[in-house]
Amino acid sequence: MERILPALAAVICAAAAVIWLRSTISRREVAKRLSTEQVDPDLWRLAQGEYRRDSQSSFFAIVAAVVLALIAILDVPRLLGLSSLVLAGPSIYTLVRRKELSDLARIAGARSEVEKRAREVLTQEELAPLQWAARLAPPVLPDLPGFEIGRAYHPGSGAMAGDFYDVFKVDEHRVAAVIGDVTGHGIEPSITALQAKYLLRAFLLQFRDPGQALEELNSQMSELERGEEFISLCVLVFDTDAETLRYASAGHPAAFVWHAREVRPLGATGPLLMLDPRGSYHSRELAWDPDDVAVLYTDGLAEARRGGALFGEDGVAAMIRRDPTATPDVLTKSLVEAARDFAGGPIDDDVAVLVLRRS
């Protein structure tokens, strides 16, 4: 038993020596590579320190394995003193290198803090588009008495899209629903979309007529001079007291209303916003009865393609006719899924859909 334990310990130390040697070789290659590159000197010092640490560990593991093997083979009591010296070796080496080890620990701590901050910046960069999209098309809409609302928002080429929607209470008896689309993709159309969304809120609170609100929005947005940037937009204002729906559309794809057992298109009542600073917009009005449904969407839905064919406004109207009594959430999902099925896969363009039912 007296020889078995030292022999077992020798095997363990030999295995550890192999592991440390492999790590030492890898550390040496990294240090050599960094010495030939223009890198932060602290990074090179860390690599050198890790190489020396692994070299030290390899050396003492080999010595410990040899001493323990001799104890097991020769059973010489005098070797016990040598084994004690071997075991004390790492501590002696640490005392000799204490200043260098302290410097390396400081550098490692500083670099760890830098890496932490870099990760935080990257996380913010990943979250920013999602947070921006949540402002353009909020995942949770207000709970408005007398209305059931469904929504969908799918940026086709990333979270930074130009599609947006809004639903809010204008006054005690009126609720506005808005959907719009700014040409292009990326941060600039998204900024324009956010500006248009909240300016229109202000104008709808100021003017009772949505056509007049669009004229004012067009005048203000045209002053931005954004070149080839244009906005298509449809706004519906529901008056629960008068039981009417008043709408205006700036060159937007036709919205649809299920009313009196018919699907009715709500066509454009003026040109695209920012196309003509003096553009004229007017409103139209129709009845808004219990269980009536309004469907608004951006062109990404209607322009889902199968070869040269489009899902189109006819496809949207057909889905509404298929089951107009479906809940707004179900109808919204059905419209998006039908467009995807038609295209045979994901829709490349941005898609926003709003469905409102009078309950």
QUILIN-V192282 format. One record per residue. N is the residue number from 0. SS is DSSP state (H for helix, E for strand, L for the rest). PHI is phi in whole degrees, 0 to 359 (999 if undefined). OMEGA is omega in degrees with one decimal (NA if undefined). Layout:
n:ss:phi:omega
N:SS:PHI:OMEGA
N:SS:PHI:OMEGA
This chain:
n:ss:phi:omega
0:L:999:-178.3
1:H:296:179.1
2:H:269:-176.8
3:H:294:-178.1
4:H:297:176.1
5:H:298:179.4
6:H:294:178.3
7:H:296:178.4
8:H:296:179.1
9:H:296:178.9
10:H:296:180.0
11:H:297:179.9
12:H:295:178.5
13:H:296:178.1
14:H:296:177.6
15:H:297:179.1
16:H:298:178.8
17:H:297:-179.4
18:H:297:-179.3
19:H:295:178.6
20:H:297:178.0
21:H:298:179.0
22:H:295:179.3
23:H:298:179.3
24:H:299:179.7
25:H:295:179.0
26:H:298:-179.2
27:H:296:179.6
28:H:295:178.3
29:H:296:-179.7
30:H:298:178.6
31:H:296:-179.4
32:H:295:-179.5
33:H:294:-179.9
34:H:292:-179.3
35:L:262:-178.8
36:L:250:177.5
37:L:272:-177.9
38:L:237:175.7
39:L:302:-180.0
40:H:305:178.9
41:H:296:178.5
42:H:295:178.3
43:H:294:179.0
44:H:296:177.0
45:H:297:179.3
46:H:297:177.6
47:H:297:179.4
48:H:297:178.3
49:H:293:177.1
50:H:296:179.6
51:H:296:179.5
52:H:299:-179.7
53:H:291:176.6
54:H:297:178.3
55:H:300:-179.0
56:H:297:178.2
57:H:298:-177.3
58:H:301:-177.0
59:H:290:176.6
60:H:293:178.7
61:H:293:-179.7
62:H:299:179.6
63:H:298:179.7
64:H:296:-179.4
65:H:295:-179.1
66:H:298:-179.8
67:H:294:176.9
68:H:294:178.4
69:H:295:177.7
70:H:299:-178.6
71:H:292:-175.5
72:H:279:-172.7
73:H:269:-177.8
74:L:53:-178.0
75:L:260:-177.8
76:L:301:-178.4
77:H:298:180.0
78:H:289:178.8
79:H:296:177.6
80:H:294:177.9
81:H:296:179.0
82:H:297:177.1
83:H:296:178.4
84:H:297:179.1
85:H:297:-179.6
86:H:294:178.8
87:H:278:-175.6
88:H:305:-179.4
89:H:302:179.5
90:H:293:177.9
91:H:298:-179.3
92:H:297:179.4
93:H:296:178.6
94:H:297:-179.7
95:H:295:-174.9
96:L:259:-171.0
97:H:301:-179.1
98:H:294:-179.9
99:H:297:-179.7
100:H:296:178.2
101:H:294:178.4
102:H:296:-179.4
103:H:296:177.9
104:H:296:178.3
105:H:296:-179.9
106:H:296:-179.5
107:H:298:178.6
108:H:295:179.5
109:H:295:179.8
110:H:293:178.2
111:H:296:178.6
112:H:293:177.7
113:H:298:179.9
114:H:296:178.5
115:H:298:179.9
116:H:295:178.8
117:H:296:178.0
118:H:296:179.0
119:H:296:178.5
120:H:297:179.7
121:H:297:178.6
122:H:297:178.6
123:H:297:179.1
124:H:295:178.5
125:H:286:-176.5
126:H:280:-174.1
127:H:305:179.4
128:H:300:179.9
129:H:292:178.7
130:H:292:178.1
131:H:295:179.7
132:H:299:179.9
133:H:294:176.2
134:H:281:178.9
135:H:287:-176.2
136:L:219:-174.6
137:L:299:-180.0
138:L:290:178.5
139:L:240:-179.9
140:L:257:-177.4
141:L:296:176.6
142:L:274:-175.6
143:L:250:179.2
144:L:303:179.6
145:L:90:-179.6
146:E:227:165.5
147:E:250:-173.3
148:E:230:172.0
149:E:240:-178.6
150:E:214:174.2
151:E:211:179.5
152:E:211:-177.9
153:E:226:174.9
154:L:297:-174.7
155:L:284:-175.2
156:L:241:-179.0
157:L:130:-175.3
158:L:288:-177.9
159:L:276:-176.8
160:L:240:179.8
161:L:256:178.1
162:E:279:178.7
163:E:206:172.6
164:E:213:-178.3
165:E:202:173.2
166:E:222:-178.4
167:E:204:-179.6
168:E:273:179.6
169:L:278:174.7
170:L:206:-174.0
171:L:300:-174.5
172:L:246:-174.0
173:E:238:178.0
174:E:233:179.3
175:E:253:173.0
176:E:235:-174.9
177:E:230:170.5
178:E:219:-176.5
179:E:208:-176.1
180:E:210:175.9
181:E:262:-179.4
182:L:298:177.0
183:L:94:178.7
184:L:224:177.0
185:L:110:-171.5
186:H:291:-175.4
187:H:294:174.9
188:H:300:178.9
189:H:294:177.1
190:H:296:178.8
191:H:300:179.9
192:H:299:-179.7
193:H:294:177.7
194:H:298:-178.8
195:H:297:-177.4
196:H:300:-174.6
197:H:276:171.4
198:H:293:-179.8
199:H:296:174.9
200:H:305:-178.2
201:H:297:-177.2
202:H:288:177.3
203:H:290:173.9
204:H:285:-178.1
205:H:274:-176.4
206:L:247:178.0
207:L:288:-176.4
208:L:270:-179.3
209:H:296:176.6
210:H:296:178.5
211:H:293:177.0
212:H:297:178.6
213:H:293:177.8
214:H:299:179.6
215:H:292:177.8
216:H:297:179.5
217:H:298:180.0
218:H:297:-177.9
219:H:289:-178.0
220:H:290:-179.9
221:H:295:179.2
222:L:291:-179.8
223:L:288:178.7
224:L:51:-178.4
225:L:267:175.1
226:L:68:-175.7
227:L:269:-178.7
228:L:271:178.6
229:L:226:-178.5
230:E:232:166.9
231:E:260:-172.0
232:E:204:175.5
233:E:231:179.4
234:E:233:177.2
235:E:242:176.8
236:E:241:-178.2
237:E:264:176.3
238:E:251:-175.8
239:L:287:178.8
240:L:281:179.6
241:L:276:-177.9
242:L:56:178.2
243:E:230:173.7
244:E:236:178.5
245:E:244:-174.1
246:E:223:172.5
247:E:215:-176.6
248:E:223:178.0
249:E:261:176.5
250:L:60:-176.1
251:L:271:174.6
252:L:306:-174.1
253:L:302:168.1
254:E:284:-179.7
255:E:229:175.3
256:E:235:171.1
257:E:269:-175.6
258:E:214:179.6
259:L:54:176.7
260:L:62:176.3
261:E:227:172.8
262:E:264:-176.8
263:E:246:177.0
264:E:279:175.2
265:E:247:-173.9
266:L:282:-179.3
267:L:295:176.9
268:L:242:178.8
269:E:180:-176.8
270:L:284:174.2
271:L:304:175.0
272:E:290:178.6
273:L:76:176.1
274:L:274:179.8
275:L:220:-178.2
276:L:303:-179.1
277:L:257:-178.8
278:L:301:-177.9
279:L:254:-178.8
280:L:227:176.8
281:L:232:-176.9
282:L:243:173.3
283:E:229:-175.5
284:E:227:174.9
285:E:213:-176.6
286:E:289:178.8
287:L:226:-173.2
288:L:262:174.8
289:L:305:-179.7
290:L:74:173.1
291:L:295:-176.9
292:E:232:173.8
293:E:242:-179.4
294:E:236:177.0
295:E:242:-177.7
296:E:202:174.5
297:L:262:-169.4
298:H:294:177.5
299:H:301:179.3
300:H:289:-176.7
301:H:290:-176.8
302:L:265:171.4
303:L:300:-169.4
304:E:246:166.5
305:E:231:-172.6
306:L:66:178.3
307:L:267:-177.2
308:E:268:178.5
309:E:251:172.6
310:L:300:168.0
311:H:71:177.5
312:H:294:177.7
313:H:295:177.8
314:H:295:178.0
315:H:296:-178.9
316:H:297:-179.7
317:H:297:179.0
318:H:293:178.0
319:H:292:179.9
320:H:295:-176.2
321:H:300:179.6
322:L:205:-178.5
323:L:291:-179.9
324:L:272:179.0
325:L:297:177.4
326:L:295:179.3
327:H:305:177.7
328:H:298:-179.5
329:H:294:-179.5
330:H:297:178.2
331:H:299:180.0
332:H:297:-179.8
333:H:297:179.5
334:H:296:-179.3
335:H:293:-179.9
336:H:295:179.1
337:H:296:178.2
338:H:294:178.2
339:H:294:178.2
340:H:298:179.0
341:H:297:-179.0
342:H:282:-179.1
343:L:74:-179.8
344:L:161:-179.2
345:L:301:177.5
346:L:274:-175.6
347:L:289:-175.3
348:L:274:175.7
349:L:291:-179.8
350:E:225:171.6
351:E:230:-178.6
352:E:223:172.8
353:E:233:175.0
354:E:232:179.6
355:E:234:176.5
356:E:238:174.0
357:E:277:-176.9
358:L:265:NA
